[in-house]
Protein backbone atom coordinates (compact mmCIF):
# COMPACT_ATOMS: atom_id res chain seq x y z
CA UNK A 1 0.00 0.00 0.00
CA UNK A 2 2.82 2.43 0.88
CA UNK A 3 4.48 1.80 -2.49
CA UNK A 4 1.19 2.57 -4.23
CA UNK A 5 0.89 5.84 -2.32
CA UNK A 6 4.48 6.81 -3.12
CA UNK A 7 3.98 6.20 -6.84
CA UNK A 8 0.71 8.11 -6.88
CA UNK A 9 2.22 11.14 -5.15
CA UNK A 10 5.76 11.35 -6.56
CA UNK A 11 4.82 13.24 -9.75
CA UNK A 12 3.47 16.03 -7.51
CA UNK A 13 6.61 16.28 -5.37
CA UNK A 14 9.92 18.09 -5.90
CA UNK A 15 12.82 17.45 -3.54
CA UNK A 16 14.79 20.58 -2.61
CA UNK A 17 18.49 19.67 -2.55
CA UNK A 18 19.63 22.57 -0.38
CA UNK A 19 23.28 21.73 0.06
CA UNK A 20 26.61 22.85 -1.41
CA UNK A 21 27.94 19.32 -1.84
CA UNK A 22 27.32 17.34 -5.04
CA UNK A 23 27.99 13.96 -3.46
CA UNK A 24 25.62 14.70 -0.59
CA UNK A 25 22.95 15.98 -2.99
CA UNK A 26 23.10 12.84 -5.12
CA UNK A 27 23.02 10.61 -2.05
CA UNK A 28 19.92 12.34 -0.69
CA UNK A 29 18.29 12.17 -4.13
CA UNK A 30 19.02 8.45 -4.38
CA UNK A 31 17.62 7.72 -0.92
CA UNK A 32 14.40 9.66 -1.50
CA UNK A 33 13.78 8.82 -5.15
CA UNK A 34 10.79 6.53 -4.38
CA UNK A 35 8.81 9.58 -3.21
CA UNK A 36 10.02 12.37 -5.55
CA UNK A 37 10.28 12.68 -9.33
CA UNK A 38 11.64 16.25 -9.48
CA UNK A 39 14.87 17.55 -7.93
CA UNK A 40 15.07 21.25 -7.11
CA UNK A 41 18.53 22.77 -7.59
CA UNK A 42 18.79 26.22 -6.03
CA UNK A 43 21.42 28.92 -5.92
CA UNK A 44 23.53 27.25 -3.24
CA UNK A 45 23.98 23.93 -5.02
CA UNK A 46 24.28 25.43 -8.49
CA UNK A 47 26.86 27.97 -7.26
CA UNK A 48 28.91 25.15 -5.75
CA UNK A 49 28.73 22.68 -8.63
CA UNK A 50 27.61 24.54 -11.74
CA UNK A 51 25.97 22.60 -14.60
CA UNK A 52 27.46 19.32 -13.37
CA UNK A 53 24.64 18.77 -10.87
CA UNK A 54 21.96 19.19 -13.53
CA UNK A 55 23.68 16.70 -15.83
CA UNK A 56 24.19 14.20 -13.00
CA UNK A 57 20.55 14.32 -11.93
CA UNK A 58 19.16 14.13 -15.47
CA UNK A 59 21.37 11.10 -16.17
CA UNK A 60 19.84 9.44 -13.10
CA UNK A 61 16.32 9.96 -14.45
CA UNK A 62 15.30 13.05 -12.49
CA UNK A 63 13.41 16.03 -13.79
CA UNK A 64 15.37 19.08 -12.63
CA UNK A 65 13.74 22.23 -11.29
CA UNK A 66 16.47 24.84 -11.69
CA UNK A 67 15.51 27.48 -9.16
CA UNK A 68 17.79 30.42 -9.95
CA UNK A 69 15.14 33.16 -9.99
CA UNK A 70 16.81 35.05 -12.85
CA UNK A 71 16.27 38.80 -12.53
CA UNK A 72 18.27 41.25 -14.64
CA UNK A 73 17.91 43.24 -17.83
CA UNK A 74 16.14 41.30 -20.62
CA UNK A 75 19.28 40.74 -22.69
CA UNK A 76 21.21 39.24 -19.79
CA UNK A 77 18.31 37.04 -18.71
CA UNK A 78 17.67 35.88 -22.26
CA UNK A 79 21.30 34.93 -22.85
CA UNK A 80 21.61 33.21 -19.47
CA UNK A 81 18.37 31.29 -20.00
CA UNK A 82 19.61 30.13 -23.41
CA UNK A 83 22.72 28.63 -21.77
CA UNK A 84 20.64 27.02 -19.04
CA UNK A 85 18.12 25.67 -21.54
CA UNK A 86 20.82 23.51 -23.08
CA UNK A 87 21.51 21.70 -19.79
CA UNK A 88 18.44 19.48 -19.80
CA UNK A 89 16.51 20.95 -16.86
CA UNK A 90 12.73 20.63 -17.05
CA UNK A 91 11.97 23.91 -15.25
CA UNK A 92 13.72 27.25 -14.76
CA UNK A 93 12.54 30.05 -12.47
CA UNK A 94 12.52 33.72 -13.46
CA UNK A 95 11.49 36.46 -11.05
CA UNK A 96 8.23 38.06 -12.14
CA UNK A 97 9.33 41.32 -10.51
CA UNK A 98 11.57 41.74 -13.56
CA UNK A 99 8.54 42.53 -15.73
CA UNK A 100 7.05 41.29 -18.97
CA UNK A 101 9.99 42.08 -21.29
CA UNK A 102 12.44 40.29 -19.02
CA UNK A 103 10.17 37.26 -18.65
CA UNK A 104 9.61 37.06 -22.39
CA UNK A 105 13.36 37.22 -23.03
CA UNK A 106 13.89 34.45 -20.48
CA UNK A 107 11.22 32.24 -22.03
CA UNK A 108 12.56 32.71 -25.53
CA UNK A 109 16.16 32.14 -24.45
CA UNK A 110 15.25 29.00 -22.51
CA UNK A 111 13.36 27.48 -25.43
CA UNK A 112 16.09 28.41 -27.91
CA UNK A 113 18.79 26.81 -25.78
CA UNK A 114 16.85 23.58 -25.42
CA UNK A 115 15.98 23.46 -29.12
CA UNK A 116 19.59 24.00 -30.18
CA UNK A 117 20.64 21.16 -27.88
CA UNK A 118 17.95 18.86 -29.31
CA UNK A 119 16.08 18.69 -26.02
CA UNK A 120 12.40 18.78 -25.13
CA UNK A 121 11.04 22.24 -24.38
CA UNK A 122 11.48 23.13 -20.69
CA UNK A 123 9.03 25.28 -18.73
CA UNK A 124 9.76 28.82 -17.56
CA UNK A 125 8.23 29.39 -14.13
CA UNK A 126 7.68 32.92 -12.82
CA UNK A 127 8.25 33.54 -9.11
CA UNK A 128 5.45 35.77 -7.83
CA UNK A 129 5.71 36.51 -4.08
CA UNK A 130 8.20 34.64 -1.91
CA UNK A 131 6.77 32.48 0.86
CA UNK A 132 9.02 34.39 3.27
CA UNK A 133 7.27 37.66 2.33
CA UNK A 134 4.17 38.22 4.44
CA UNK A 135 4.11 41.98 3.85
CA UNK A 136 3.58 42.20 0.09
CA UNK A 137 0.67 44.50 -0.89
CA UNK A 138 -2.47 42.59 -2.00
CA UNK A 139 -2.24 43.79 -5.62
CA UNK A 140 1.25 42.39 -6.19
CA UNK A 141 0.16 38.80 -6.80
CA UNK A 142 -2.27 39.74 -9.56
CA UNK A 143 0.25 42.04 -11.18
CA UNK A 144 2.93 39.34 -11.25
CA UNK A 145 0.57 36.62 -12.44
CA UNK A 146 -0.47 38.91 -15.30
CA UNK A 147 3.20 39.49 -16.15
CA UNK A 148 3.80 35.73 -16.19
CA UNK A 149 0.95 35.22 -18.65
CA UNK A 150 1.98 38.09 -20.91
CA UNK A 151 5.61 37.04 -20.77
CA UNK A 152 4.75 33.53 -21.98
CA UNK A 153 5.63 31.61 -18.83
CA UNK A 154 4.25 28.11 -18.34
CA UNK A 155 3.72 28.44 -14.62
CA UNK A 156 4.25 30.35 -11.41
CA UNK A 157 5.73 29.85 -7.97
CA UNK A 158 3.49 31.07 -5.16
CA UNK A 159 2.44 30.32 -1.60
CA UNK A 160 -0.38 27.84 -1.06
CA UNK A 161 -2.54 30.70 0.19
CA UNK A 162 -2.16 32.44 -3.20
CA UNK A 163 -2.94 29.49 -5.47
CA UNK A 164 -6.71 29.94 -5.69
CA UNK A 165 -6.46 33.60 -6.64
CA UNK A 166 -3.66 32.90 -9.11
CA UNK A 167 -5.62 30.10 -10.79
CA UNK A 168 -8.69 32.32 -11.06
CA UNK A 169 -6.57 34.90 -12.85
CA UNK A 170 -4.71 32.41 -15.04
CA UNK A 171 -6.19 28.89 -14.98
CA UNK A 172 -3.70 27.48 -17.48
CA UNK A 173 -0.63 28.25 -15.38
CA UNK A 174 1.17 25.40 -13.62
CA UNK A 175 1.34 26.23 -9.90
CA UNK A 176 4.45 25.37 -7.88
CA UNK A 177 4.22 25.75 -4.10
CA UNK A 178 7.32 25.82 -1.86
CA UNK A 179 7.40 26.12 1.92
CA UNK A 180 5.77 22.73 2.47
CA UNK A 181 5.85 21.51 6.05
CA UNK A 182 4.27 18.60 7.87
CA UNK A 183 1.83 19.47 10.63
CA UNK A 184 3.66 20.60 13.78
CA UNK A 185 7.11 21.00 12.20
CA UNK A 186 9.29 24.12 12.03
CA UNK A 187 8.32 26.44 9.13
CA UNK A 188 11.81 28.02 9.29
CA UNK A 189 11.80 31.30 7.31
CA UNK A 190 8.64 30.46 5.38
CA UNK A 191 6.14 32.89 6.88
CA UNK A 192 3.44 31.41 4.65
CA UNK A 193 4.14 27.70 4.93
CA UNK A 194 1.49 25.04 4.26
CA UNK A 195 0.99 21.34 4.80
CA UNK A 196 1.03 19.08 1.72
CA UNK A 197 -2.72 18.47 1.81
CA UNK A 198 -3.48 22.18 2.24
CA UNK A 199 -1.44 23.00 -0.86
CA UNK A 200 -2.98 20.24 -2.98
CA UNK A 201 -6.52 21.18 -1.95
CA UNK A 202 -5.74 24.81 -2.83
CA UNK A 203 -4.87 23.71 -6.37
CA UNK A 204 -1.08 23.29 -6.37
CA UNK A 205 0.35 21.16 -9.17
CA UNK A 206 3.85 20.63 -7.77
CA UNK A 207 5.01 20.87 -4.14
CA UNK A 208 8.61 21.73 -3.27
CA UNK A 209 9.71 19.92 -0.11
CA UNK A 210 13.06 20.49 1.54
CA UNK A 211 13.91 20.52 5.22
CA UNK A 212 10.60 18.96 6.22
CA UNK A 213 12.16 15.79 4.84
CA UNK A 214 15.90 16.37 4.42
CA UNK A 215 16.36 17.68 7.98
CA UNK A 216 14.10 15.06 9.54
CA UNK A 217 15.54 12.49 11.93
CA UNK A 218 13.97 9.79 9.77
CA UNK A 219 13.94 11.05 6.19
CA UNK A 220 12.17 8.01 4.81
CA UNK A 221 9.35 8.27 7.33
CA UNK A 222 8.99 12.01 6.67
CA UNK A 223 8.90 11.47 2.89
CA UNK A 224 6.28 8.75 3.33
CA UNK A 225 4.19 11.10 5.49
CA UNK A 226 4.34 13.83 2.83
CA UNK A 227 3.34 11.36 0.12
CA UNK A 228 0.46 10.07 2.23
CA UNK A 229 -0.82 13.61 2.80
CA UNK A 230 -0.70 14.32 -0.94
CA UNK A 231 -2.47 11.05 -1.68
CA UNK A 232 -5.26 11.84 0.78
CA UNK A 233 -5.82 15.27 -0.74
CA UNK A 234 -5.73 14.20 -4.37
HELIX and SHEET records of a PDB file:
HELIX    1   1 UNK A    2  UNK A    9  1                                   8    
HELIX    2   2 UNK A   10  UNK A   12  5                                   3    
HELIX    3   3 UNK A   22  UNK A   32  1                                  11    
HELIX    4   4 UNK A   43  UNK A   49  1                                   7    
HELIX    5   5 UNK A   52  UNK A   59  1                                   8    
HELIX    6   6 UNK A   74  UNK A   85  1                                  12    
HELIX    7   7 UNK A   96  UNK A   98  5                                   3    
HELIX    8   8 UNK A  100  UNK A  116  1                                  17    
HELIX    9   9 UNK A  139  UNK A  150  1                                  12    
HELIX   10  10 UNK A  160  UNK A  169  1                                  10    
HELIX   11  11 UNK A  196  UNK A  202  1                                   7    
HELIX   12  12 UNK A  211  UNK A  214  1                                   4    
HELIX   13  13 UNK A  219  UNK A  233  1                                  15    
SHEET    1   A 9 UNK A  13  UNK A  16  0                                        
SHEET    2   A 9 UNK A  38  UNK A  41  1                                        
SHEET    3   A 9 UNK A  63  UNK A  70  1                                        
SHEET    4   A 9 UNK A  91  UNK A  95  1                                        
SHEET    5   A 9 UNK A 123  UNK A 127  1                                        
SHEET    6   A 9 UNK A 155  UNK A 157  1                                        
SHEET    7   A 9 UNK A 174  UNK A 177  1                                        
SHEET    8   A 9 UNK A 206  UNK A 209  1                                        
SHEET    9   A 9 UNK A  13  UNK A  16  1                                        
END                                                                             
